[in-house]
Amino acid sequence: MNVLFALLSAAALAQSPQPYMAEASTPTADASAAAPPTVAASTETAVVSSSGAHVAGEEKASLSRPIHAVIHKDSADWEPVPLLVGGDPGQMRTRAVLRARRTSKGKVVGDLSRARASARLHRAGDDRWLVVSVFPRALAKRRKHFEIRFRIVEGYVEEAKAALVTVVDQRRGVGEGLDADELARAGVEYGEEFPISGAIVVSALDQRASESAFNAGSLRRTSFTDLEVGLAEVSWSVKGLPPLR
């Protein structure tokens, strides 16, 4: 009997699974929910535009600016108005803030005006000028507008200027919508004033004549002596560039 009982007990043990082995091989629902998901490492790479390579950060990709000309590094030191690269070209809007001032909280306030803009190519000897004109509605009766001028030599921006242009000719409608070069060709009298401080900030620049050419940027904290303008913040976004004449 003792031998028979021992044999029956051994057979029962062989058929029964061991509890700790089942727990180890089958995870519970709570353990599975608590397990952290696998997160892939950042794989962002450099974003290259025509103005150079911009290395992307881990959290935010670098902004690509379509600048189809070479801007010298020392242009940031040009006087009285330096030339810089910055801003989001997709967020630029054509408008002007006149008699601008900063509040104690650093916010820019002033007389906001809607505006329209145009871009033109002009020849000056062997050089060419890309001229962006911004016509604020608030200055239309005074026949004033802003111009941002880029002298381009063999694909390099060698000079940049900002100007406030005023049509002096009092004949109604004469010179409307024309930049300074076009006014001169048409024999229309005009005057111009250059800022004493400020900055030209380019977000997009294309001197290649085409319907798709895109130019965008802003004048920041640009100071004029004209009482109707004062400290101006001007921005532009222009698509299309007629051929050089």
C-alpha positions in Angstrom: 0.0 0.0 0.0 2.8 2.4 0.9 4.4 1.7 -2.5 1.1 2.2 -4.4 0.4 5.5 -2.5 3.9 6.8 -3.4 3.4 6.0 -7.1 0.0 7.7 -7.2 1.4 10.9 -5.5 4.3 11.1 -8.0 1.9 10.9 -11.0 -0.3 13.7 -9.6 2.7 16.0 -9.2 3.9 15.4 -12.7 0.5 16.4 -14.2 0.1 19.6 -12.1 1.9 22.9 -13.3 4.0 24.8 -10.8 2.3 28.1 -9.8 5.4 30.4 -9.8 6.3 29.3 -13.4 2.8 30.4 -14.6 3.2 33.8 -13.0 6.6 34.4 -14.6 5.6 33.4 -18.1 2.2 35.2 -18.2 2.3 39.0 -17.3 -0.8 40.4 -15.7 -2.9 43.2 -17.3 -1.7 45.8 -14.7 1.9 45.2 -15.4 1.3 45.5 -19.2 -0.5 48.9 -18.7 2.2 50.2 -16.5 5.0 49.5 -19.0 6.3 52.8 -20.6 5.9 53.0 -24.4 9.1 52.9 -26.5 10.0 56.4 -27.7 12.2 56.7 -30.8 15.2 59.0 -30.5 15.2 62.3 -32.5 16.2 61.9 -36.1 15.9 65.6 -37.2 18.6 66.7 -39.6 19.9 69.9 -41.0 17.5 72.0 -43.2 19.4 73.5 -46.1 18.3 76.7 -47.8 20.0 78.6 -50.6 21.6 80.9 -47.9 23.3 78.1 -46.1 22.7 75.2 -43.7 20.6 75.6 -40.6 21.1 72.8 -38.1 17.8 71.7 -36.5 17.5 71.4 -32.8 16.1 68.4 -31.0 12.7 70.0 -30.2 12.1 72.4 -33.1 13.2 72.2 -36.7 15.2 75.1 -38.2 13.2 77.6 -40.2 13.9 77.4 -43.9 14.1 80.9 -45.6 14.1 81.0 -49.4 17.0 83.5 -49.9 18.4 83.2 -53.4 21.4 85.5 -53.0 24.4 85.6 -50.7 24.2 88.0 -47.8 27.6 88.9 -46.3 28.1 88.3 -42.6 29.3 91.8 -42.0 26.0 93.2 -43.4 24.8 93.0 -39.7 27.3 95.9 -39.1 26.3 98.1 -42.0 25.4 101.7 -41.0 23.0 103.4 -40.4 20.7 100.4 -41.2 22.1 96.9 -41.0 20.9 94.0 -43.1 19.9 90.9 -41.2 18.3 87.5 -42.0 15.3 86.5 -39.8 11.6 86.1 -39.4 9.2 83.5 -40.7 8.5 84.1 -44.4 5.2 82.3 -44.1 4.0 84.6 -41.4 4.9 87.9 -43.0 2.1 90.3 -43.9 2.2 93.6 -45.9 1.4 96.4 -43.4 3.0 99.3 -41.6 2.9 100.7 -38.0 3.6 104.4 -38.0 4.7 106.5 -35.0 5.5 103.3 -33.2 6.6 103.2 -29.6 7.2 100.5 -27.0 5.2 100.1 -23.9 6.6 99.4 -20.5 5.9 95.7 -21.2 7.9 95.8 -24.4 4.9 95.7 -26.8 5.0 97.8 -30.0 2.0 100.1 -30.3 1.3 102.8 -32.9 -0.9 103.6 -35.9 -1.4 100.3 -37.8 -2.1 100.7 -41.5 -2.9 98.2 -44.2 -0.7 98.4 -47.2 0.1 97.0 -50.6 3.5 96.1 -52.0 5.4 95.5 -55.2 8.8 94.4 -56.3 10.8 95.6 -59.3 14.2 95.1 -60.8 16.2 98.0 -62.1 19.6 98.3 -63.8 22.3 100.6 -62.6 25.4 100.2 -64.9 26.6 96.7 -64.5 24.6 96.2 -61.2 21.0 95.6 -60.6 18.7 96.8 -57.8 15.9 94.8 -56.4 13.4 97.3 -55.0 10.5 96.4 -52.8 7.9 99.3 -52.4 5.4 99.3 -49.6 2.4 101.7 -49.9 0.6 102.2 -46.6 -3.0 103.3 -46.9 -2.5 105.8 -44.1 0.1 107.7 -46.2 -1.8 107.5 -49.5 -3.1 111.1 -49.3 0.3 112.4 -48.5 1.7 110.4 -51.5 4.4 108.7 -49.4 5.6 105.2 -49.5 8.6 103.1 -48.2 11.2 101.5 -50.4 13.7 98.7 -49.5 16.5 98.5 -52.0 19.0 95.8 -52.5 22.1 96.2 -54.8 22.9 92.8 -56.2 26.2 92.0 -57.9 26.8 88.5 -59.3 24.4 87.0 -56.8 25.8 88.9 -53.8 23.9 91.6 -51.9 26.5 94.4 -51.7 24.3 97.2 -50.4 20.9 97.6 -48.8 18.9 100.8 -48.2 15.6 101.9 -46.8 13.9 105.1 -47.9 10.7 107.1 -47.4 9.7 108.4 -50.9 7.3 111.4 -51.4 5.8 112.3 -54.7 6.1 116.1 -54.9 4.3 116.5 -58.2 0.8 117.7 -57.2 -1.0 116.5 -60.3 -3.7 114.1 -59.3 -2.8 110.4 -59.8 0.6 111.2 -61.3 3.2 108.7 -60.1 0.8 106.6 -58.2 2.2 103.1 -57.4 5.6 103.9 -58.9 8.9 103.5 -57.2 11.6 106.1 -57.3 13.3 104.7 -60.4 10.0 104.6 -62.2 9.2 108.1 -61.1 12.5 109.4 -62.4 11.9 107.8 -65.8 8.5 109.3 -66.0 9.8 112.7 -65.1 7.8 112.9 -61.9 9.3 115.0 -59.2 9.8 113.3 -55.9 11.8 113.5 -52.7 13.3 110.9 -50.4 14.4 110.6 -46.8 16.7 107.9 -45.4 16.3 106.6 -41.9 18.8 107.5 -39.1 18.5 104.1 -37.5 16.7 100.7 -37.7 17.3 97.4 -39.4 16.3 95.6 -42.6 15.4 92.0 -41.8 15.0 89.6 -44.8 12.9 86.5 -44.6 12.8 85.7 -48.3 14.7 87.2 -51.2 14.6 86.4 -54.9 16.0 88.6 -57.6 15.2 86.1 -60.3 12.4 87.5 -62.4 9.4 85.2 -62.4 5.7 85.0 -61.4 6.7 82.8 -58.5 9.6 84.9 -57.1 8.9 85.6 -53.4 10.2 88.4 -51.3 9.4 89.0 -47.7 10.9 90.8 -44.7 10.5 93.8 -42.5 11.9 97.2 -41.4 12.3 97.1 -37.6 12.5 100.1 -35.4 13.3 102.3 -38.4 13.4 105.9 -37.4 12.5 108.8 -39.8 12.4 112.5 -39.1 9.0 112.8 -40.9 6.4 113.6 -38.3 3.7 111.4 -39.9 6.0 108.4 -39.9 8.4 108.7 -36.9 9.5 105.3 -35.7 8.2 102.8 -38.3 7.7 99.0 -38.3 7.0 97.9 -41.9 6.6 94.4 -43.3 6.1 93.0 -46.7 5.2 89.8 -48.5 5.3 90.0 -52.3 5.0 87.3 -54.9 6.0 87.9 -58.5 8.9 89.9 -60.1 8.7 91.4 -63.6 11.7 91.1 -65.9 14.6 93.6 -65.7 14.0 96.6 -68.0 
